[in-house]
Amino acid sequence: MTIIKFPANMKWGAATASYQIEGATKEDGRGKSIWDTFCETPGKVVNGDSGEVACDSYHRVDEDVAIMKDLGIDTYRFSIAWPRVFPVGRGEVNEKGLAYYHRLVDALLENGIEPMVTLYHWDLPQALQDQGGWDNRDTIDAFVDYAELMFKEFSGKVNKWITFNEPWCVSFLSNYEGRHAPGNQDLQLAVNVAHHLHVAHGRTVQKFRTLGLDGEIGYAPNVTWYEPYSNKEEDVLACQRGNAELIEWFFDPVFKGSYPQFMVDWFAKKGVHVPILDGDMEDIRQPIDFVGINYYTGGVAKYKENSGLFDLEPVDMGYEKTDIGWNIYPEGFYKVLTYLTEQYGQVPIYITENGSCYNDEPVEGRVRDDRRIAYLKQHLTSLSRSIESGVNIKGYLSWSLMDNFEWAEGYSMRFGIVYVNYRTLERIKKDSFYWFKQTIRNRWFDV
């Protein structure tokens, strides 16, 4: 038996996102988001599901915070729905929307839980999308204005801010692969959106600094790890491109002030360029206080001509998979964290999302999700390896606090450590909840 220990000052938490849990999409003046529109489009979301009710967390703040209190977390990461605050993205503020987030933040603070706020977790106001969305540079200005209001409104209450969650998903998954809202399939558009997100991030960090507020600000990219199938150069380079789509493309501009040249060249071969204007790269390269890392899966891959965007073909090595079909690859977690440290230095890192999809149902009122506990053990062991190897880990937040609307998968996939009955909205703490609670309390577990 091996004891896996964690630093006494490491923060523990859980994470959610506004559209996935809040519900109340048509209440109290909230405007329409691109996800409302996407869900209304036939064939886009499994079973035609939507976030209209979700987990009804909008009406269950006290209940949900009580669950967090019982779990013993230090930090709760949630996102603000931009259209709940600015129904059309800018202009008149919706005071009832602001009141909801004050209610939530106050409840967290009263229970000794630190709020970590994500400003953008994908729910762009539809009114801004109608004007071009993130392809329109005016959206950058609208976002900075929205962020400024949030900074001022929650000054003294919120000390940890995240500008964007998973910018790769906002750009490539949503505007090239078309699997998420707004559902476009245009590579140049995806590259435009990614660049404009970078500019919006940088200018928001600048705004935060200018206001002179206490607290820290960062962003939360999602990452993966492709290990080359062989040491052949073509396999190594293909995996380098596959990793860089999520890592270098979204880290180099922020930390180095430039895009990776090998990726710029690759896109150029496809007739795609980055729409950089004077001053953009200086705006993007702003010192940040931490980076959030979202990691779920990875695997082995090899070169195959015309396979996807980067001539990269995943190889089925027989890894176990979660119920959503993703490889369980904790080795990739260690490799990506040590790689990030090698490339970008000792930047403080919060694991802002890590978790697994298992669709276990209650039996006699209990959810026995042993596979999720095994996943958590494997990935927390890799996290411990990373810490021992010098990675500057500040905290670990499990995805997700509760089962919720899983984007294009609707309600068919469950990631929570709390089970949600979507008919009655009853919450049931899973076995993984109790395991995680014990681990948080002890700061160790055995394997």
N, C-alpha and C positions, 0 to 999 in steps of 0.2 A: 504494500500500500504506500502510495506517495501522497504527501500533503502539498497541495498547491496553495501558496500564500500570496497575499496582496498587500501593498503598502497601506499603512494605517490612514494616510491622508487621501487615498484615492476615493473619488466620488462614485456613487452608485445611483443609477436612475432607470427610468423607463421613458419611452417616447411614443408620441402619437402625431397625427396631423389633422388639421381642421376639417377638411372635407370628408375624411374617413370616419370621424367619430361624432361630429357636432349634430348633424341633422339640422332641422329648423331652417332649411334653405330658403323658405318663403316667408319667414317670420321677422318681425321687428325691423323691417326696412332693409334687410340684406339684399344686395343686388345679385344679378345672375353672374355665374362664373362660366369659364370655358368647359368645366367638368359637368355642369348642369346641362349645357348644350350637347356635349359629347354623349352623355347618358340618354338623352332624348333621341339620338340618332340610331335608327335600327341597325342591329348587328355589331355595334361597337363594344357593348358590355355584356358579359355573360348573363343570360336570363333577363336582359333588359333592366338590370338592377340600377339603382342610383343612390346618391348620398342624401336623399330627401329626409330620411329618418335616421339612417346610420345607427349609431349607438345612443342617440338622443342625449348626448353629453351636454348639449346646450341647456337642457332642463334638469340635468342630474349632476351639477357641479359638486354639491356637498357629498353625494354618494360616492362619486369617483375619487374625490380627494381623500375620503375616509379609507378607501381601498389602498390608495398610495401610502397613507399614514401607516396602515397595518403592514404593508410590505416593507416599510422602513427605509425607503429611498431618500437620498440626499437631494436629488435633482429631478425635476420633471420637465422634459422637453415637449413643447407643443407648438403649433403654428397659429398665426393669426390669419383669418380669412380676409384678404384685402377687400373683397366686395361687401363684407359685413361692416367695414369701417367707411369705405368710400364706395357706395353702390355702383357708381359708374367709373370708378378708378381714380377720380380726382374731383375737386370742387367741394360740394357740400359734404360735411362729415355726418355720419349716422351715429348720433349719441347713444342710441340703444345698443348698437353693436359694440361701442367702446365700453359701455356699462357691463356687458357680459364678460369682457376680458378683465376688467377691474375686479369683478366678482370672483373670477377664477384665480387671478394673481393674489388677491387678498386672502382667499381661502388657503392657498398654498403656503403663503408666508405665515399665516396663523398656525399652520401645522408643521412649521419648521422645514418646509420643502422649498428649495431654491428654484425659481422659474428660469428655464432656458428657452428663449423665444426665437422661433424661426419666422422670419418676415415673409418668406415666399416658399410655400410647399405646394405649388402648382396651380392654385385656384385663381388664375388671372381673371379680372373682371371682363365679362363678355363685351362690354362697351368698348374696352381698349382693343380687344381682339378684332372687333369690327373695323377698327382704324389701322389694322395691320399687326397688332400684337407686338411681340418682341422683335419683329422685323422692322418695326417703326421706331426710330430713335427717340421719338416723343415719349414712348413708354418708359424709357430710362429716366427722364425727368419726372414723370408721374410717380415712378417707384421711389425715387429719392425724396419727393415731397411726402409720400405716404410714410416712408421710414422716419423722416424727421418728426412727423406728428407722433409716431409711436415712441420714439426716443424721449420726446418732451413729456408725453402723457404718462409714461411709466418710469420717469426718472426717479431714482430713490427706491423703486420697487423691483425693477428688473436690472440685473447686472451682467447677464450673459445673453448676447445677441448673435443670431446666425442670419446672414443675408439670404442665401439661397440654399435650398435642399436639392442635391443631385442635379446640378446643371446639365449633365449629360442626358438625363431623362427629359428635361425641359426642351433640349435642343434636338438631339439625334433620335431618341426613342419616339418623341412626339411629332417631329417635323421631317424626319427622314424615313424612319421605319413606320411611322403613322399609327403606332399601337396605343398611344395615349393622346389626350386632348392637346391641341385641336385636330390631330389626325392627318397631318400633311405628309406627303412623300416627295421631298425635294431636298437634295443634298446641299445645294447652295443656300437654301433657306435655313437649313439646320446649322450650317456654319455661321451664317449671319446672326442667328438667334444666340448661338454660343458666345459669339464675340460681344453682342450687345448685353448679354447677362454679365460678362466680365466687366464691361464698362460700368454697368449699373452697380455691381458689387463694389468696385473701386470707389466710385463717387459716393456711395452710401457710407463706406468706411471714412472717407474724407469728411462727410457731413457729421458723422458721429464724433470725430476728433475736434472739428470746429466748434461743436456745441460744448465741448469741455466737460462732458458727463463722466461720472464714475462708471466703471464697468469694463467689460471686454467684448470684442467683436471678432467674428470669424465667419467661415462658411463651411458647408458640409457636402463635399463631393462623394459620390459612390465610386467604389473601386472594385476591381476583380484581379485575379492573377492567372494568367495563362503560362504554364510551364511548357517549354518546347519538347516535342515528342522525341527529338534527337538533337545532337549537337551540330547537325547540318546547318549551314548558314541560312538557307531559305526558311527552315523551321524557326530558327532563332529570331530572324528578322520579322517573320509573320507574327510571332508572339509579341515581339517588341511593339509592333503596330497595334495589335489587339489590346495590349495593356495601356499603351499611350493614348488610345481613344478616350479612356477614362482618367488616366493619371496625368501624363505630361501635358495633354491638351488643356486640362483644367487646373494644373498646378504651375507650369512654367510661366504663364503670363503673370500670375499673382506673385510668385516668388522670384522670378528671374527677369520679368519685364519683356518677354518675347515668346513667340510660339515655337515649338520644336521644329527645326528646319526639315528633318526627315519626313515629318507629317505634312508640313506645308507643301513640300515637293510631291508627296503622294497625292494630296488633294489637287494640286496643280495639274497632274497627269489626267485627272478626271474633269478638268475644266472648271475647277472650283477655287475661289480665292477668298482670303479673309478681308472683310471690308473695313480696314483700319483707317481711321482719320487722324489728322495731326493731334497729338496730345493724348490719344486713347491709351497707349501703352503706359505712359506716365500715370494716368488716372488709375489704371488697373493695378499697377505695382505699388500697392499701399501696404505698409507693415500691418499685419493682423496679430491678434493676441493668441489665437489658437486655431486649429483646424479640426472640424468634425469629420470622422471617417465612418462611412456606411459600408459594411462588408457582409455579404451573404454566401458567396459561392465562387468557384473558380474551377480549374481543371487543366488537363493536358491538351495541347492543340498542335497542329502541323500546317505546313504550307500546302495550299491547294489553289491552283489558278482559278480565278473567277468564282471563288467561294466567298460570298459576302463582300463587304466593302473593302476588306483588307487581305483577301486571298488567304483566309485563315479558317481551318476546319477543326472543330473540337473532336477529340478522339475519345470514344467511350472506353474508359479504363476499368469499368465495373464498380465505380464508386457508388456507395449508397446514395439515394436521392431523397429529398423531402417530398411532401405530397404535391408540391407545385412543379416538381420535376427538376429541381436544381441540385447539382452535386453537393455532397457534404465534403468540404475540402478545407479543413482547419489549417493544414500546412500553408495554404495560400494566404491565410490571415497573417501568419507569422512572416511569410516572405514579403508580402506587400508592405507591412508596417516597417520592417527593417530596411526595405528598399526606399521607402519614403524618407526615412531618417538619413540614409546614405546620400540621397539626392538633394534634400532640402534642409538638412541640419536638424538640430534638436528642437524643432517646433513643438509646442505643447499640443497634444492630441487628446481629444475626447472621442471615444467610440460612440457616435451618436445614434447608430443603428446596427444591431446584429441580432439575428433571430432566425426562426425556422417555421415553416408551414406544416402543421400536422392537423388533420381534420378530425381529431378524436371527439367523440360525443360523450355527454354525461351518462353514466350508468349508476343508478340509484343515488343520483345527486353528486357523484364524484367524477372528475375528469382525470383519468390516469394517462398522462401524456409522457410516459417514460422516454420516448424517443426525443422529445424536446429537451428533457433534462440531459440526455446523453449529448445532444448537440451543444447545449450550453457548456457542459463540462469540457468538451473537446475544444471549443473556441476560447473559453476562458483559460484553458491550459496553454493554448497558443499565445494568448495575451500575456500570460505570466512569462513565457519564454521571451516575448518581445521586451518586456520590462527588464528582465534579467540581462538582455542583450543591449540595453541602453536606450530603448525607445522611450520617449518622454510622455508616458501615458498619464493623463490627469483624471480620467473617469471612464466608466463603462455604462452605457444605457441600453437596456434590452428593447428590441422591437418585437412585439409591441405590448403596451400595458394591457390592451384588451383586443379581442377579435373585432374586426371592423370591415368597412367597405374597402375591398382590395382592388381598387382601380378597375382595370378592364376585366378582372376576374370576378367582379361583383362581390357577392357574399359567399362564393364557393370555396374560398381559401382562408384558413384561420392561422394567424400568426401570434395571437395573444397568449399571455400567461393567465389571463382571466377570460373565461368563456362567456360569450354573449348569446342569449337566446333572442334571435332577431324578431320573433313574434311577440314575446312578452317583455323583452328588454331586460330580463333578469340577468344578473352577473353571478358567475360561479368561479371561485378561485380554483385554478387547476393545481395538480400536484407540482407542476413546475413553479407555480407561484410560491408554494411553501418551501421548495428547494432553494429558490432564489432568495427568499426572505432569510433563510438560515445562513446562506452564503454571505449575504450583506452583513448580517449581525456578527458572524464569526470572522469575516475577512479571509476565509480559507475554506477549502473542501478537500476531500480525498478522492483519489482515482486508483 
